[in-house]
Amino acid sequence: MILVNTDYIAGKELEMLGLVKGSTIQSKNLGKDITQGFKTLVGGELKAYNEMMNDARALATKRMVQEAEELGADAVVNIRYASAAVMQGAAEVMAYGTAVKFCEKE
């Protein structure tokens, strides 16, 4: 499966199959929330939350790819990510794009 954030793949003619998406809502446990809260007092990178968001993006991407595979796609183009806070310490991450199939050149 080819994944790109452009609306084309060089040298390929594409048949659009439709929008595909994947999402997840992630949170850290209470202990991590408390330690990360203290970190905001002194500044610096919130590594536990950074790790959480990386895991969430990977899971959302995996779910988007699964949806594309169910449509018989060869690739997903124009991939975008969005995130939103659902509640304190929890975030939703969504990956979405257009599933495409490669056309045979004549």
N, CA and C atoms as a LAMMPS dump frame, in Angstrom:
ITEM: TIMESTEP
0
ITEM: NUMBER OF ATOMS
318
ITEM: BOX BOUNDS ff ff ff
-5.0000000000000000e+02 5.0000000000000000e+02
-5.0000000000000000e+02 5.0000000000000000e+02
-5.0000000000000000e+02 5.0000000000000000e+02
ITEM: ATOMS id mol type element x y z
1 1 1 N 0.866 -1.184 0
2 1 2 C 0 0 0
3 1 3 C 0.903 1.235 0
4 2 1 N 0.666 2.1 -0.969
5 2 2 C 1.42 3.353 -1.051
6 2 3 C 0.607 4.433 -0.34
7 3 1 N 1.261 5.197 0.52
8 3 2 C 0.62 6.288 1.259
9 3 3 C 1.361 7.575 0.957
10 4 1 N 0.632 8.583 0.433
11 4 2 C 1.265 9.866 0.114
12 4 3 C 0.358 11.017 0.53
13 5 1 N 0.974 12.172 0.761
14 5 2 C 0.172 13.346 1.1
15 5 3 C -0.028 14.262 -0.101
16 6 1 N 0.307 13.765 -1.294
17 6 2 C 0.026 14.503 -2.528
18 6 3 C -1.244 13.926 -3.15
19 7 1 N -1.799 14.629 -4.129
20 7 2 C -3.024 14.124 -4.754
21 7 3 C -2.73 13.321 -6.022
22 8 1 N -1.48 12.912 -6.201
23 8 2 C -1.083 12.116 -7.361
24 8 3 C 0.092 11.22 -6.959
25 9 1 N 0.353 10.241 -7.797
26 9 2 C 1.555 9.41 -7.669
27 9 3 C 2.212 9.439 -9.038
28 10 1 N 3.432 9.931 -9.101
29 10 2 C 4.125 10.116 -10.38
30 10 3 C 4.118 8.83 -11.203
31 11 1 N 3.724 8.967 -12.468
32 11 2 C 3.737 7.851 -13.397
33 11 3 C 2.543 6.916 -13.29
34 12 1 N 1.571 7.252 -12.458
35 12 2 C 0.403 6.379 -12.272
36 12 3 C -0.874 7.146 -12.611
37 13 1 N -1.775 6.453 -13.315
38 13 2 C -3.122 6.985 -13.488
39 13 3 C -3.971 6.382 -12.39
40 14 1 N -4.798 7.205 -11.773
41 14 2 C -5.527 6.773 -10.589
42 14 3 C -7.033 6.777 -10.794
43 15 1 N -7.674 5.744 -10.282
44 15 2 C -9.131 5.701 -10.206
45 15 3 C -9.498 5.917 -8.744
46 16 1 N -10.281 6.964 -8.486
47 16 2 C -10.671 7.28 -7.117
48 16 3 C -11.72 6.293 -6.624
49 17 1 N -11.501 5.721 -5.452
50 17 2 C -12.45 4.785 -4.866
51 17 3 C -13.295 5.426 -3.764
52 18 1 N -12.746 6.454 -3.134
53 18 2 C -13.511 7.141 -2.105
54 18 3 C -12.688 7.48 -0.873
55 19 1 N -13.325 8.202 0.015
56 19 2 C -12.707 8.642 1.265
57 19 3 C -12.518 7.451 2.198
58 20 1 N -11.351 7.381 2.801
59 20 2 C -11.096 6.389 3.845
60 20 3 C -10.552 7.118 5.063
61 21 1 N -10.844 6.573 6.228
62 21 2 C -10.377 7.224 7.448
63 21 3 C -10.142 6.189 8.527
64 22 1 N -9.369 6.604 9.497
65 22 2 C -9.125 5.799 10.678
66 22 3 C -8.982 6.75 11.841
67 23 1 N -9.443 6.336 13.012
68 23 2 C -9.316 7.223 14.161
69 23 3 C -9.142 6.42 15.436
70 24 1 N -8.693 7.1 16.463
71 24 2 C -8.559 6.52 17.79
72 24 3 C -8.625 7.646 18.807
73 25 1 N -9.036 7.302 20.001
74 25 2 C -8.989 8.231 21.132
75 25 3 C -8.073 7.598 22.159
76 26 1 N -7.051 8.317 22.543
77 26 2 C -6.037 7.802 23.461
78 26 3 C -5.954 8.669 24.708
79 27 1 N -5.569 8.031 25.803
80 27 2 C -5.282 8.773 27.026
81 27 3 C -4.153 8.072 27.757
82 28 1 N -3.522 8.784 28.645
83 28 2 C -2.495 8.205 29.503
84 28 3 C -3.126 7.882 30.844
85 29 1 N -2.486 6.985 31.579
86 29 2 C -3.032 6.646 32.889
87 29 3 C -2.854 7.8 33.875
88 30 1 N -3.547 7.741 34.968
89 30 2 C -3.548 8.823 35.962
90 30 3 C -2.144 9.167 36.434
91 31 1 N -1.31 8.151 36.654
92 31 2 C 0.065 8.399 37.1
93 31 3 C 0.84 9.24 36.099
94 32 1 N 0.702 8.906 34.819
95 32 2 C 1.389 9.679 33.776
96 32 3 C 0.818 11.093 33.704
97 33 1 N -0.502 11.24 33.852
98 33 2 C -1.116 12.565 33.83
99 33 3 C -0.53 13.447 34.93
100 34 1 N -0.375 12.882 36.102
101 34 2 C 0.147 13.667 37.242
102 34 3 C 1.597 14.068 36.99
103 35 1 N 2.432 13.115 36.547
104 35 2 C 3.842 13.45 36.312
105 35 3 C 3.994 14.449 35.168
106 36 1 N 3.166 14.32 34.134
107 36 2 C 3.236 15.265 33.023
108 36 3 C 2.721 16.64 33.457
109 37 1 N 1.749 16.656 34.377
110 37 2 C 1.267 17.92 34.928
111 37 3 C 2.369 18.667 35.659
112 38 1 N 3.172 17.954 36.433
113 38 2 C 4.303 18.58 37.124
114 38 3 C 5.319 19.108 36.123
115 39 1 N 5.495 18.403 35.023
116 39 2 C 6.452 18.807 33.991
117 39 3 C 6.068 20.162 33.399
118 40 1 N 4.766 20.451 33.333
119 40 2 C 4.343 21.735 32.767
120 40 3 C 4.768 22.897 33.659
121 41 1 N 5.044 22.631 34.92
122 41 2 C 5.487 23.698 35.831
123 41 3 C 6.903 24.146 35.529
124 42 1 N 7.748 23.223 35.076
125 42 2 C 9.149 23.561 34.829
126 42 3 C 9.475 23.684 33.346
127 43 1 N 8.583 23.222 32.492
128 43 2 C 8.792 23.323 31.051
129 43 3 C 9.531 22.118 30.498
130 44 1 N 9.541 22.021 29.207
131 44 2 C 10.218 20.917 28.534
132 44 3 C 9.241 20.032 27.792
133 45 1 N 9.799 19.053 27.121
134 45 2 C 8.985 18.137 26.311
135 45 3 C 8.198 17.189 27.205
136 46 1 N 6.943 16.997 26.865
137 46 2 C 6.086 16.056 27.576
138 46 3 C 6.189 14.713 26.855
139 47 1 N 7.22 13.954 27.193
140 47 2 C 7.558 12.747 26.44
141 47 3 C 6.449 11.707 26.461
142 48 1 N 5.765 11.549 27.58
143 48 2 C 4.697 10.545 27.65
144 48 3 C 3.563 10.901 26.691
145 49 1 N 3.24 12.196 26.586
146 49 2 C 2.175 12.616 25.668
147 49 3 C 2.657 12.549 24.222
148 50 1 N 3.913 12.857 23.993
149 50 2 C 4.474 12.741 22.65
150 50 3 C 4.387 11.284 22.174
151 51 1 N 4.751 10.364 23.055
152 51 2 C 4.659 8.94 22.746
153 51 3 C 3.204 8.528 22.494
154 52 1 N 2.296 9.035 23.317
155 52 2 C 0.877 8.726 23.157
156 52 3 C 0.376 9.179 21.787
157 53 1 N 0.742 10.392 21.376
158 53 2 C 0.284 10.912 20.091
159 53 3 C 0.913 10.149 18.922
160 54 1 N 2.187 9.762 19.039
161 54 2 C 2.816 8.952 17.986
162 54 3 C 2.102 7.617 17.844
163 55 1 N 1.778 6.98 18.974
164 55 2 C 1.043 5.711 18.941
165 55 3 C -0.345 5.903 18.333
166 56 1 N -1.001 7.006 18.68
167 56 2 C -2.342 7.281 18.16
168 56 3 C -2.308 7.503 16.654
169 57 1 N -1.324 8.256 16.151
170 57 2 C -1.198 8.465 14.704
171 57 3 C -0.959 7.149 13.977
172 58 1 N -0.103 6.297 14.542
173 58 2 C 0.179 5.005 13.921
174 58 3 C -1.078 4.131 13.87
175 59 1 N -1.856 4.109 14.942
176 59 2 C -3.072 3.302 14.977
177 59 3 C -4.127 3.856 14.013
178 60 1 N -4.283 5.18 13.975
179 60 2 C -5.243 5.795 13.056
180 60 3 C -4.853 5.499 11.609
181 61 1 N -3.56 5.565 11.306
182 61 2 C -3.084 5.264 9.953
183 61 3 C -3.361 3.804 9.608
184 62 1 N -3.093 2.902 10.541
185 62 2 C -3.338 1.474 10.317
186 62 3 C -4.813 1.22 10.012
187 63 1 N -5.703 1.867 10.753
188 63 2 C -7.142 1.69 10.531
189 63 3 C -7.575 2.261 9.188
190 64 1 N -6.975 3.385 8.781
191 64 2 C -7.28 3.966 7.478
192 64 3 C -6.844 3.012 6.369
193 65 1 N -5.656 2.43 6.493
194 65 2 C -5.142 1.491 5.499
195 65 3 C -6.043 0.262 5.417
196 66 1 N -6.503 -0.242 6.55
197 66 2 C -7.405 -1.394 6.541
198 66 3 C -8.684 -1.084 5.77
199 67 1 N -9.225 0.112 5.967
200 67 2 C -10.431 0.511 5.24
201 67 3 C -10.152 0.588 3.741
202 68 1 N -8.987 1.112 3.369
203 68 2 C -8.612 1.206 1.957
204 68 3 C -8.439 -0.186 1.351
205 69 1 N -7.831 -1.09 2.093
206 69 2 C -7.64 -2.46 1.596
207 69 3 C -8.983 -3.149 1.362
208 70 1 N -9.961 -2.877 2.214
209 70 2 C -11.293 -3.457 2.044
210 70 3 C -11.949 -2.987 0.743
211 71 1 N -11.564 -1.803 0.262
212 71 2 C -12.079 -1.283 -1.011
213 71 3 C -11.271 -1.778 -2.206
214 72 1 N -10.181 -2.501 -1.95
215 72 2 C -9.318 -2.98 -3.028
216 72 3 C -8.341 -1.935 -3.521
217 73 1 N -8.016 -0.966 -2.687
218 73 2 C -7.133 0.133 -3.083
219 73 3 C -5.681 -0.318 -3.203
220 74 1 N -4.971 0.365 -4.092
221 74 2 C -3.53 0.176 -4.229
222 74 3 C -2.757 1.227 -3.441
223 75 1 N -3.431 2.347 -3.151
224 75 2 C -2.766 3.458 -2.468
225 75 3 C -3.804 4.355 -1.804
226 76 1 N -3.313 5.217 -0.933
227 76 2 C -4.136 6.291 -0.371
228 76 3 C -3.38 7.586 -0.639
229 77 1 N -4.055 8.517 -1.309
230 77 2 C -3.44 9.805 -1.644
231 77 3 C -4.071 10.914 -0.815
232 78 1 N -3.377 12.041 -0.788
233 78 2 C -3.861 13.244 -0.113
234 78 3 C -4.159 12.98 1.373
235 79 1 N -3.265 12.244 2.023
236 79 2 C -3.466 11.892 3.436
237 79 3 C -3.3 13.126 4.313
238 80 1 N -4.196 13.238 5.266
239 80 2 C -4.171 14.329 6.244
240 80 3 C -4.402 13.747 7.635
241 81 1 N -3.952 14.476 8.637
242 81 2 C -4.175 14.104 10.041
243 81 3 C -4.851 15.261 10.751
244 82 1 N -5.722 14.914 11.671
245 82 2 C -6.375 15.924 12.508
246 82 3 C -6.383 15.386 13.931
247 83 1 N -6.32 16.296 14.88
248 83 2 C -6.405 15.874 16.279
249 83 3 C -7.236 16.881 17.047
250 84 1 N -7.822 16.385 18.118
251 84 2 C -8.648 17.248 18.963
252 84 3 C -8.624 16.697 20.384
253 85 1 N -8.663 17.584 21.341
254 85 2 C -8.771 17.172 22.737
255 85 3 C -10.214 16.763 22.994
256 86 1 N -10.395 15.579 23.545
257 86 2 C -11.727 15.084 23.857
258 86 3 C -12.077 15.458 25.297
259 87 1 N -11.084 15.353 26.165
260 87 2 C -11.184 15.757 27.563
261 87 3 C -9.755 15.936 28.046
262 88 1 N -9.573 16.427 29.236
263 88 2 C -8.211 16.634 29.721
264 88 3 C -7.468 15.296 29.759
265 89 1 N -6.327 15.245 29.099
266 89 2 C -5.519 14.037 29.089
267 89 3 C -5.907 13.024 28.026
268 90 1 N -6.9 13.328 27.191
269 90 2 C -7.31 12.405 26.136
270 90 3 C -7.43 13.163 24.825
271 91 1 N -6.97 12.524 23.764
272 91 2 C -6.999 13.17 22.453
273 91 3 C -7.475 12.192 21.393
274 92 1 N -8.211 12.73 20.437
275 92 2 C -8.618 11.955 19.269
276 92 3 C -7.665 12.291 18.137
277 93 1 N -7.246 11.288 17.408
278 93 2 C -6.434 11.486 16.209
279 93 3 C -7.156 10.802 15.068
280 94 1 N -7.28 11.513 13.95
281 94 2 C -7.922 10.96 12.768
282 94 3 C -6.965 11.079 11.588
283 95 1 N -6.865 10.008 10.814
284 95 2 C -6.122 10.003 9.557
285 95 3 C -7.15 9.793 8.458
286 96 1 N -7.043 10.568 7.375
287 96 2 C -7.993 10.399 6.279
288 96 3 C -7.336 10.736 4.953
289 97 1 N -7.869 10.156 3.902
290 97 2 C -7.342 10.381 2.573
291 97 3 C -8.268 9.753 1.541
292 98 1 N -7.813 9.725 0.306
293 98 2 C -8.596 9.158 -0.788
294 98 3 C -7.975 7.838 -1.221
295 99 1 N -8.779 6.771 -1.147
296 99 2 C -8.331 5.464 -1.621
297 99 3 C -8.37 5.467 -3.142
298 100 1 N -7.316 4.933 -3.75
299 100 2 C -7.236 4.888 -5.215
300 100 3 C -6.759 3.527 -5.688
301 101 1 N -7.125 3.219 -6.913
302 101 2 C -6.668 2.013 -7.594
303 101 3 C -5.896 2.473 -8.824
304 102 1 N -4.819 1.778 -9.143
305 102 2 C -4.038 2.124 -10.323
306 102 3 C -4.765 1.668 -11.578
307 103 1 N -4.826 2.546 -12.58
308 103 2 C -5.45 2.223 -13.871
309 103 3 C -4.378 1.655 -14.784
310 104 1 N -4.802 0.728 -15.63
311 104 2 C -3.896 0.17 -16.638
312 104 3 C -3.727 1.179 -17.752
313 105 1 N -2.494 1.451 -18.128
314 105 2 C -2.238 2.362 -19.243
315 105 3 C -2.39 1.598 -20.556
316 106 1 N -3.003 2.252 -21.507
317 106 2 C -3.241 1.617 -22.816
318 106 3 C -2.167 1.997 -23.796
